[in-house]
Amino acid sequence: MPSGPWLLALEAKPLWGAFAFLMGLVVGSFANVCIHRLPLGGSVVKPRSRCPGCGAPISALDNVPLLSYLLLRGRCRSCRAPISIRYPAVEAANGLMYAGVALLKGPTPDAILSMCFLTALLVLALIDFDHHILPNVITLPGIACGILTSWLTAIPTPLGSWLSLRIALRPETLESAAAAALGYAAVAAITGLAWSYYKVVKKEDVEPMGQGDWKLMAMLGAFRGSRGMWLAGFLGTFLGAVVGVGLVAAGKAGRRTPLPLGTFLCAGAALELFAGAELLSWYRRLFPHI
């Protein structure tokens, strides 16, 4: 018999899950705008969306998530140029994640925050995949939002419980802030050591590493606490290592080919949100004496 959060998933009302899916499709459409425009420094509000081929404005009827793509058979109404499959894929992925959160957490404030968090991860993952950047306009407000709303979530508070004995603040808020600071510092230290190794020991001319991943890790800590952050970081780096080894083995990349670490960290964070508790429980059963 299922137990814990998965029992809640089975007992949740289907109407809430369906509504969350539809809401996720709409937000996913906006996520596409952010993915395209933020790296270019453009506004996500105006001008209206246009066909990249002929420049024709896209009408509201042709901008209905998923449905318009299917009715238009993946082509612009004006010039019949093909529309990238990524657009409906992003909408569908966001909708499915929203539905999953709705079934997992029910109609709660924690569910709404998790949905916002997942959309931010989706946008960051694809921007980093395309451009190898993680915009501050998402990560910095994300850190602040995670800390300010931490009291609405039920994340474990190992750091916060210890600090709350000495500081008159809620353990959840302290946990979120401490995890954000720890995540930022840890990734900064690791990347600094790696840069120093190649620069000083290997005497290779390498560029200084960016700070986007540091801020992303801080955002993960702010939303998911120290345990969730470390698990997300482990899962993300593991996924990145598997993909990297696979690309090298297939001859698609070299040993020094840069990979978008942020993309894999976002994937690890999403996996942690949905299955982190189960993964930790499985690990403890596998190694009961650790």
C-alpha positions as CSV (number, residue, x, y, z in Angstrom):
1,M,0.0,0.0,0.0
2,P,1.3,3.5,-0.8
3,S,2.0,5.8,2.1
4,G,3.2,9.3,2.8
5,P,2.9,11.9,0.1
6,W,2.0,9.3,-2.5
7,L,-1.1,8.4,-0.6
8,L,-2.0,12.1,-0.7
9,A,-1.5,12.0,-4.4
10,L,-4.0,9.1,-4.8
11,E,-6.6,10.8,-2.6
12,A,-6.3,14.3,-4.1
13,K,-9.3,15.6,-6.1
14,P,-8.8,15.2,-9.9
15,L,-10.3,18.6,-10.4
16,W,-7.4,20.3,-8.6
17,G,-4.9,18.4,-10.7
18,A,-6.7,19.2,-13.9
19,F,-6.8,22.9,-13.0
20,A,-3.2,22.9,-12.1
21,F,-2.3,21.3,-15.4
22,L,-4.2,24.0,-17.4
23,M,-2.6,26.7,-15.3
24,G,0.8,25.1,-15.9
25,L,0.2,25.2,-19.7
26,V,-0.6,29.0,-19.5
27,V,2.5,29.7,-17.4
28,G,4.5,27.5,-19.6
29,S,3.6,29.7,-22.6
30,F,5.0,32.7,-20.6
31,A,8.1,30.6,-19.8
32,N,8.8,30.3,-23.5
33,V,8.8,34.1,-23.8
34,C,11.2,34.4,-20.9
35,I,13.5,31.7,-22.3
36,H,13.7,33.5,-25.6
37,R,13.9,37.1,-24.5
38,L,15.7,37.3,-21.2
39,P,19.2,36.3,-22.6
40,L,18.7,39.0,-25.3
41,G,17.9,41.6,-22.7
42,G,14.4,42.1,-24.0
43,S,11.1,42.8,-22.2
44,V,9.0,39.8,-21.4
45,V,5.8,42.0,-21.6
46,K,6.0,43.7,-24.9
47,P,6.0,43.6,-27.9
48,R,3.5,40.9,-28.7
49,S,4.9,37.5,-29.8
50,R,5.7,37.4,-33.5
51,C,6.7,34.7,-36.0
52,P,10.5,34.6,-36.2
53,G,10.2,33.9,-39.9
54,C,7.9,36.6,-41.3
55,G,7.5,38.8,-38.3
56,A,3.7,38.6,-38.3
57,P,2.1,39.1,-34.9
58,I,0.7,36.0,-33.4
59,S,-3.0,36.4,-32.6
60,A,-4.6,35.3,-29.3
61,L,-6.3,32.4,-31.1
62,D,-3.0,31.2,-32.4
63,N,-1.3,31.4,-29.0
64,V,-3.4,28.9,-27.0
65,P,-1.0,26.5,-25.3
66,L,-0.6,23.2,-27.0
67,L,-4.0,23.4,-28.9
68,S,-2.9,26.1,-31.3
69,Y,0.3,24.2,-32.2
70,L,-1.8,21.1,-33.0
71,L,-4.4,23.0,-35.0
72,L,-1.8,24.8,-37.0
73,R,0.2,21.6,-37.5
74,G,3.3,23.2,-36.1
75,R,3.5,26.0,-38.7
76,C,2.9,29.8,-38.8
77,R,-0.5,30.7,-40.1
78,S,1.0,33.5,-42.3
79,C,4.1,32.1,-43.9
80,R,3.8,28.4,-43.0
81,A,7.3,28.4,-41.6
82,P,7.8,25.5,-39.1
83,I,7.4,26.3,-35.4
84,S,9.9,24.7,-33.1
85,I,8.6,21.7,-31.2
86,R,10.3,23.2,-28.1
87,Y,7.4,25.6,-27.5
88,P,4.7,23.0,-27.0
89,A,7.2,20.8,-25.2
90,V,7.9,23.5,-22.6
91,E,4.2,24.1,-22.1
92,A,3.5,20.4,-21.7
93,A,6.4,19.9,-19.3
94,N,5.3,22.8,-17.1
95,G,1.7,21.6,-17.2
96,L,2.7,18.1,-16.1
97,M,4.9,19.4,-13.3
98,Y,2.1,21.5,-12.0
99,A,-0.3,18.6,-12.1
100,G,2.3,16.4,-10.3
101,V,2.8,19.0,-7.6
102,A,-1.0,19.5,-7.2
103,L,-1.5,15.7,-6.7
104,L,1.5,15.5,-4.4
105,K,0.9,18.4,-2.1
106,G,-2.8,19.2,-2.6
107,P,-4.3,22.7,-2.7
108,T,-1.8,24.3,-0.3
109,P,0.5,27.4,-0.3
110,D,3.4,25.0,-0.5
111,A,2.1,23.6,-3.8
112,I,1.8,27.1,-5.3
113,L,5.4,28.0,-4.2
114,S,6.7,24.7,-5.6
115,M,5.0,25.4,-8.9
116,C,6.7,28.8,-9.2
117,F,10.0,27.2,-8.2
118,L,9.7,24.5,-10.9
119,T,8.8,27.1,-13.6
120,A,11.9,29.1,-12.6
121,L,14.0,25.9,-12.9
122,L,12.6,25.2,-16.3
123,V,13.4,28.7,-17.6
124,L,16.9,28.7,-16.1
125,A,17.7,25.2,-17.4
126,L,16.9,26.0,-21.0
127,I,18.6,29.4,-20.9
128,D,21.7,27.8,-19.5
129,F,21.5,25.1,-22.1
130,D,21.2,27.6,-25.0
131,H,23.5,30.4,-23.7
132,H,25.5,29.1,-20.7
133,I,24.2,31.9,-18.5
134,L,21.8,32.0,-15.5
135,P,20.2,35.4,-15.4
136,N,20.3,37.3,-12.1
137,V,16.8,38.5,-12.8
138,I,15.6,35.0,-11.9
139,T,18.1,33.7,-9.4
140,L,18.4,36.8,-7.1
141,P,14.6,37.3,-6.7
142,G,14.4,33.5,-6.4
143,I,16.8,33.5,-3.4
144,A,14.8,36.3,-1.7
145,C,11.4,34.6,-2.4
146,G,12.6,31.3,-1.0
147,I,13.8,32.8,2.2
148,L,10.7,35.1,2.7
149,T,8.2,32.3,2.0
150,S,10.1,29.5,3.9
151,W,7.6,29.6,6.8
152,L,4.9,28.3,4.4
153,T,6.8,25.1,3.5
154,A,7.6,22.0,5.4
155,I,11.2,21.5,4.5
156,P,13.5,19.8,7.1
157,T,15.4,22.3,9.3
158,P,18.6,20.7,10.6
159,L,20.5,24.0,10.3
160,G,17.6,26.2,11.4
161,S,16.8,24.2,14.5
162,W,20.3,24.6,15.7
163,L,20.5,28.3,15.0
164,S,17.1,29.0,16.4
165,L,18.4,28.2,19.9
166,R,20.6,31.3,19.6
167,I,18.6,33.7,17.4
168,A,15.0,34.7,17.9
169,L,13.7,33.8,14.4
170,R,11.7,31.0,13.0
171,P,13.7,27.8,12.3
172,E,12.4,27.6,8.8
173,T,13.6,31.1,7.9
174,L,17.0,30.4,9.4
175,E,17.3,27.1,7.6
176,S,16.4,28.8,4.3
177,A,18.9,31.6,4.7
178,A,21.7,29.4,6.1
179,A,21.2,26.9,3.3
180,A,21.3,29.7,0.7
181,A,24.5,31.1,2.1
182,L,26.1,27.6,2.4
183,G,25.1,26.6,-1.1
184,Y,26.6,29.8,-2.6
185,A,29.8,29.4,-0.6
186,A,30.3,25.8,-1.4
187,V,30.0,26.1,-5.1
188,A,32.1,29.3,-5.1
189,A,34.8,27.4,-3.2
190,I,34.7,24.3,-5.5
191,T,34.8,26.4,-8.7
192,G,37.6,28.6,-7.3
193,L,39.7,25.6,-6.5
194,A,39.1,24.1,-10.0
195,W,40.0,27.4,-11.6
196,S,43.2,27.7,-9.5
197,Y,44.2,24.1,-10.4
198,Y,44.1,24.7,-14.1
199,K,45.5,28.2,-13.9
200,V,48.4,27.5,-11.4
201,V,49.1,23.8,-11.5
202,K,48.3,23.0,-15.1
203,K,49.5,26.5,-16.2
204,E,46.7,26.7,-18.7
205,D,45.1,30.0,-19.8
206,V,41.5,29.5,-18.6
207,E,38.8,32.1,-18.1
208,P,37.4,32.9,-14.6
209,M,34.3,30.9,-13.9
210,G,30.9,32.6,-13.8
211,Q,28.9,33.1,-10.7
212,G,25.5,32.0,-12.1
213,D,25.8,28.4,-10.7
214,W,26.7,29.9,-7.2
215,K,23.5,31.9,-7.2
216,L,21.4,29.0,-8.5
217,M,22.7,26.8,-5.7
218,A,21.8,29.5,-3.2
219,M,18.3,29.6,-4.7
220,L,18.0,25.8,-4.3
221,G,19.0,26.2,-0.7
222,A,16.5,29.0,-0.1
223,F,13.6,26.9,-1.4
224,R,14.5,23.4,-0.4
225,G,16.7,23.8,2.7
226,S,20.1,22.2,3.3
227,R,19.1,18.6,2.8
228,G,17.2,19.2,-0.4
229,M,19.9,21.5,-1.7
230,W,22.7,18.9,-1.2
231,L,20.5,16.1,-2.7
232,A,19.6,18.3,-5.7
233,G,23.3,19.2,-6.1
234,F,24.3,15.5,-6.0
235,L,21.6,14.4,-8.5
236,G,22.5,17.3,-10.8
237,T,26.2,16.7,-10.9
238,F,25.6,12.9,-11.3
239,L,23.3,13.5,-14.3
240,G,25.9,15.9,-15.7
241,A,28.7,13.4,-15.3
242,V,26.6,10.6,-17.0
243,V,25.7,12.9,-19.9
244,G,29.3,14.1,-20.2
245,V,30.8,10.6,-20.2
246,G,28.2,9.5,-22.7
247,L,28.9,12.4,-25.1
248,V,32.7,11.8,-24.9
249,A,32.2,8.0,-25.5
250,A,30.0,8.8,-28.5
251,G,32.5,11.3,-29.9
252,K,30.1,14.2,-29.6
253,A,32.3,16.1,-27.1
254,G,35.8,16.4,-25.8
255,R,37.1,16.0,-22.3
256,R,37.3,19.8,-21.9
257,T,33.9,20.6,-23.6
258,P,31.9,22.8,-21.3
259,L,28.6,21.5,-20.1
260,P,25.7,23.7,-18.8
261,L,26.0,22.7,-15.1
262,G,23.0,24.9,-14.3
263,T,20.8,22.8,-16.6
264,F,21.7,19.6,-14.7
265,L,21.3,21.3,-11.3
266,C,17.8,22.4,-12.2
267,A,17.0,18.8,-13.3
268,G,18.3,17.5,-10.0
269,A,16.3,20.0,-8.1
270,A,13.1,19.1,-9.8
271,L,13.8,15.4,-9.2
272,E,14.5,16.1,-5.5
273,L,11.2,18.0,-5.1
274,F,9.2,15.1,-6.4
275,A,11.2,12.1,-5.1
276,G,13.7,13.4,-2.6
277,A,12.0,12.0,0.5
278,E,11.7,8.5,-1.2
279,L,15.3,8.6,-2.4
280,L,16.6,9.5,1.1
281,S,14.4,6.8,2.7
282,W,15.8,4.2,0.1
283,Y,19.3,5.3,0.9
284,R,18.8,4.9,4.7
285,R,17.4,1.4,4.2
286,L,20.3,0.5,1.9
287,F,22.9,1.8,4.4
288,P,21.2,1.7,7.8
289,H,24.4,2.2,9.8
290,I,25.5,5.4,8.0
